[in-house]
């Protein structure tokens, strides 16, 4: 198992306690700093006070849906990368979300290592985008 | 909200247009970026394989010989859409959104398919319990394939089957709805990580307990008990066998024994047994198996077959004709004492009876084997091996009348289903012969069928004996070698296409050719799918071209995997048009309509103007497009390497160039990663790179002294360098880069004044393997450049590549070959890279093109002087 310490924050948003806690545990063991939120609304509040680099976001949630949460997150900080997770088999929403700019769209059940790599890749892209923006401003 | 969305889209567009992801700054970013792209590429290739296997399965079902239901369609459609989405998504992420129109194309196809599926979902629901006298094949959707078949056999053919009834998918859905279970179960499944076994086991245990704790709806329980009473009255001694009857999932899953089968169930225990069987959908093993096969819980449904147990005296298997010798139409019967499994699993040698399909069903051959043991029902339930009484061991299991009766059933089944059948049968204690199962006879690989190989036909020279069958059938005609696209233009009507490699572009002549035989390719590849669609008999067989010269008359038997010289009349006469019983059913019609948006391949030529995202009319087109451009994206990874000056490992090898390594993962031994030293050759694990280096370091080319330089050649090189200073040199600086993983290599190199890029994948999955190679630039004048390019093209062509030349650039490609062949081509490319150093110096005459190329291919690398002009 990859135990290297990663110095960036991942926010995990899922209404299912078991899934959220199991995933948080797995990611912590692998060296990520993990924040969690049990709803879209809670995620938005959390991002305002303690912004993460990458968000792992469940699509099907009661209240604020994954798609709406995604839009709200990007309105706060467009550079935060979002990985969507879904238990749905249809690709309708997947196509729309990719076109809107989610970093990736994974369909459950997923492999924890695959998720780990995706989070790292999302972090890489965020750093590149930030650098690009800094250079553009100078 | 709309404004936010609009702003967001604008922002993303700007970010994309600036191509931010392609401009990394430091080594760790660069390294992460390489890995990122490579992962996307590997996922894309995996999705492509997945999609192609769905396509070939759909083609197979479209033949109409196999029973399937609506759930099969929705499941396969979901699978193919998800694979296509994965490909479109990954190509776009790899390329920073260069192919975004693919999303629109996918959306359109998705909408069309969904509309067709929705039409039929609304159709009426059946009853929850149906006895066999009310079931026909058309009920497969809710009764499952096994139940529907038995009902059809009993009610349409009036052939005896075991007594029993089906609990349909309506029963399944009623149970889940009554107890409000479906949502909970889908939700639980989504909690899983596929490789977290503790979590999997816990959730599985919870789900199993949940399902078993719930009661059957009272109406369902009443219906089940009423069905028993209707069949067996008050007789409580009847024992029942209960098993799943596949509906949604691939037939393979139930064959693979994933679901619970209960034998010897008493009537009073049937309702509880039913719950046990449907809850076996949620065993840890079944969940893991389904997710590995891409079956989704939304489509989950199970029908259950409840059959009166038969304590068979004799049982066995019947083939209504020889599985792969199409000239042999006889019925073949195997028989053993006791229960069926021993007839097929090789524990005892069964009796073998051969019956001719004439009016009297003549018993042509009767081989009686010694059968010392049998499988039998234990009195208290379960089965076990028992000795066969000595006086029974060497006598036939069936008498002649029974053999003929059984053969008659087989012939009737074949007539009814309009295709050869594979039948399981049993002789009940009361002397009645029963059919337990009948399905289309399909043995793709003769070597694994367990049957002896058919004897080749006499009187015709056998050219190929062990071809892999990509599309079944028989075809005869004159052999036509196809080496390039131009050869397709005047392909003669009825010719047999012979080529080194499979290509979807052969579709252009598929209506004209009578068979295809290629040296390399995959039976689940694009071309094989097209061949099945067009019904062209197709074989894949190595070392073919030399054995079948152009103009030779051949017959291709794509049942036995053989090619004969001449026209084999016996084979042609044996070919029958097989009509299929599923054709014309609503579910087949629906699959046919959906398949129009899934399986056809319109984008065959990457250079054609319609090879665009919006030219993709089907999922197959999307896959082809993404596949093609994913190579281009990976190929261009070397452009990034040129910006990568800071960090890499250097290769320690006696080569005339510096090679720097970037490991994407598992390309090097760990020892190479932990020390900051130059990497030794034996620390390289990457298969394609190992073999490239083997070629580059081979004594024959590596030992070359610089060539004696022809004076005018040298002048030309010097002049050209002065005129265009550093033009090519800028591209890679002075370094060569090898970006590696265990099965992958992207190698960009500068040797002398030329540059070349090799991109290769080399693993055990044939369909993923490929090499692309580009060679360009260099000093020397245009004439010499052109000669050099033609010499290299000639070499690559002879070494098995598909080659294109544009100006002073050669593009070569090769794909879907076995690992060993890819390795051997990497070795050749390694030699070629070294050989091409200062090749220009030798290009003094027109003659030198052929001379240089042919010497290289012959292994003569030490060339001193070009031949004089003729």
Contacts between the chains, C-beta under 8 A, distances in Angstrom:
chain1	res1	chain2	res2	distance
A	16	B	187	6.9
A	16	B	190	7.6
A	16	B	191	5.9
A	18	B	191	5.3
A	19	B	190	7.2
A	19	B	191	4.4
A	22	B	191	7.3
A	22	B	193	7.5
A	22	B	196	7.4
A	22	B	199	6.0
A	23	B	193	7.8
A	26	B	193	7.4
A	26	B	196	7.5
A	71	B	1	7.1
A	71	B	4	5.7
A	71	B	5	6.5
A	71	B	8	6.8
A	74	B	4	7.9
A	74	B	8	5.2
A	74	B	11	7.9
A	75	B	4	5.4
A	75	B	8	7.6
A	78	B	8	6.9
A	78	B	11	5.1
A	87	B	186	6.6
A	87	B	187	7.3
A	87	B	189	7.4
A	87	B	190	3.4
A	89	B	78	4.8
A	89	B	82	7.3
A	89	B	296	4.4
A	89	B	298	5.2
A	89	B	299	7.7
A	90	B	78	7.5
A	90	B	81	8.0
A	91	B	81	4.8
A	91	B	82	6.1
A	91	B	84	7.9
A	91	B	85	4.5
A	91	B	106	7.3
A	91	B	110	5.9
A	92	B	110	6.7
A	92	B	114	7.9
A	94	B	85	5.6
A	94	B	89	7.7
A	95	B	85	6.7
A	95	B	103	5.4
A	95	B	106	6.0
A	95	B	107	5.3
A	95	B	110	7.2
A	98	B	89	5.4
A	98	B	92	7.2
A	98	B	103	6.6
A	99	B	100	7.3
A	99	B	103	5.3
A	100	B	5	7.4
A	100	B	8	6.5
A	100	B	9	7.0
A	100	B	12	7.4
A	101	B	8	6.7
A	101	B	9	7.7
A	101	B	11	8.0
A	101	B	12	4.1
A	103	B	93	8.0
A	104	B	89	7.4
A	104	B	93	7.2
A	105	B	89	6.7
A	107	B	82	6.5
A	108	B	189	7.6
A	108	B	190	4.4
A	108	B	192	7.3
A	109	B	189	6.8
A	109	B	190	6.7
A	109	B	192	4.2
A	109	B	193	6.2
A	109	B	194	5.0
A	109	B	291	5.4
A	110	B	193	6.4
A	110	B	194	7.1
A	111	B	193	6.4
A	111	B	194	5.3
A	111	B	195	5.4
A	112	B	193	4.7
A	112	B	195	6.5
A	112	B	196	6.3
A	113	B	195	7.2
A	117	B	39	6.2
A	120	B	32	7.2
A	121	B	32	7.4
A	121	B	35	7.9
A	121	B	36	4.5
A	121	B	39	7.1
A	124	B	29	6.6
A	124	B	32	4.2
A	124	B	33	6.5
A	124	B	36	6.1
A	125	B	21	5.8
A	125	B	36	7.7
A	127	B	29	6.7
A	128	B	20	5.5
A	128	B	21	5.7
A	128	B	23	7.2
A	128	B	24	6.0
A	128	B	29	6.4
A	128	B	33	7.6
A	129	B	15	6.3
A	129	B	20	5.2
A	129	B	21	7.8
A	131	B	25	6.2
A	132	B	15	7.8
A	132	B	18	6.3
A	132	B	20	4.2
A	132	B	23	6.8
A	136	B	18	7.7
